[in-house]
Amino acid sequence: MIGKEALKSLAASRSDGLFLSAFLSTSRLDDWRQTAPTFLNSEFNRITKERGLDKRQERALRDDLDRVLDVVQYEVTHRTQGLSVFADGGNGVFERIELPLRMTNRLVAETAPYVRPLVQALSLLEPFLLVRVSRDDSSIYLVDEWRLTREDDYTGPYLKSTDRATGDVPVKEYYAAARQESLVEHHFKEVAGALDKALDEAEARRVAICGQHDIVSSFRKALSARAAAHIVAEIPWDANASVNQMLVSARAALDDARHGEMTRLAERIQEGLGARGRGVAGFDATLAVLRRGQVRTLLVDRGYRPPGWRCAACDNVVLTPAATCPMCGGRLVPVEDAVGEAVRTAVLQNVFVEVAEGIPALDSLGGIGGVLRFL
C-alpha cells in the first residue's frame, strides 16, 4: 500500500514524454490473466493512433507497457483484487500498488500520472478502529486497507475468592452487581485511554463500537471529547460471530456512516455558496480556489469525469478547447479526465479528498465542490 507522502511524490512526477498509468481488475471473479493483456494492447494502439506519436515516443511508451504486462503476467499476488501501475522509464519511475478491491480497467498516457482512481480507492478503503466493549473484557482492533493489523485486549480486574478445597485462587467475576460498578468504570476508563493512544498512533479517522447498547452507552461516558468525535458507527455484539465477521459488519456500518457524512458535507458546501461563504461548487470555481490553496476538503462525484485540456506550462485545466492557455498563453494538451487533474492538485496540497456517489446535493453542485480554509 502507498502512503500519503509517496502518493504526493507520485502526483508531483512529470514526464518528458508520456507517463503511463494502468488500472486493472485482478479479481478471481474476472478472467483477467487472459483479458488484461488484450485490453492493455488495444488501449495502447488507440492512444498511439489518437496522439500521432512518432517512432521514438511509441517505442518508449511500448517499453513502459511491456513492464506493466510483466507485472500482470507474473507478479500479482493471489489476494489482490485491483492493480495500479505507474510507469515512466525515461525518468526511472515505476510504481505498482495492489488493492483489495476491483478496479475499472483503464490505461491513460499523459505528461503526469493519473492518480484519481488510486485516490478514490484509498478514500473508500481508509483504515479504521473498532472497539469491542464489555464490562470486563474489551478489545481494540486496527484494520487497514487489507485486513486486521493489530488487536489489543483489555481485561478487567481480578477478584479473590476463597475455595475450601483449593484455597485462595483468582476467579474472574462479572461486574454487573452494583457494588462492583466502580470496577466497571475503571475498566471503561482504561479502554477509553487506550483508544486515545490508538488514535494518536494510527491514521484512522473513523471509529466503530461493538457491544450491547446499554454497555456502549455507559462506555461513551468515559470517552474524551476527541475520541467521541471520531465514533461514527455502532454495531451490536453477536457472541456467535467470528472476529472477521465482526470486522465485515463494522466496515459496512462505517460505509453507511460515511455516505451520511458525504451527504452532510455536500449540503454544507451548498449552504456556504455565495459571497463570504465557505463553500465553492462547479469545476471552474473549485479549480480556481484550489490553485490558490484555499480548499480544505475537496468533494467529487465518483462518476464525474469530463474531458479537458491542461496547460503544459502552468498546469491550468479548462473544459473548453482553446488555442492557448487563458492564464499564461502556454500550450494546451488534452486530458481524459479534467477532474482527475483537480484531484492531483489537491493531493499535492495535502487537501482531504472525499469521493461520493448517489448524493443529490452533490449532483446539484455540478459533481465537484469544496469547503474553503478561509474567505
Helices and strands as residue ranges (DSSP letters): H 4-11, E 19-25, H 32-51, H 55-74, E 82-88, G 89-91, E 93-99, E 106-110, H 116-124, E 128-132, E 137-143, E 148-155, E 159-163, E 167-171, G 178-180, H 181-201, E 206-210, H 213-220, H 225-230, E 231-235, H 243-271, E 279-281, H 283-291, E 295-301, E 308-311, E 317-318, E 332-335, H 338-348, E 352-356, H 360-364, E 368-372
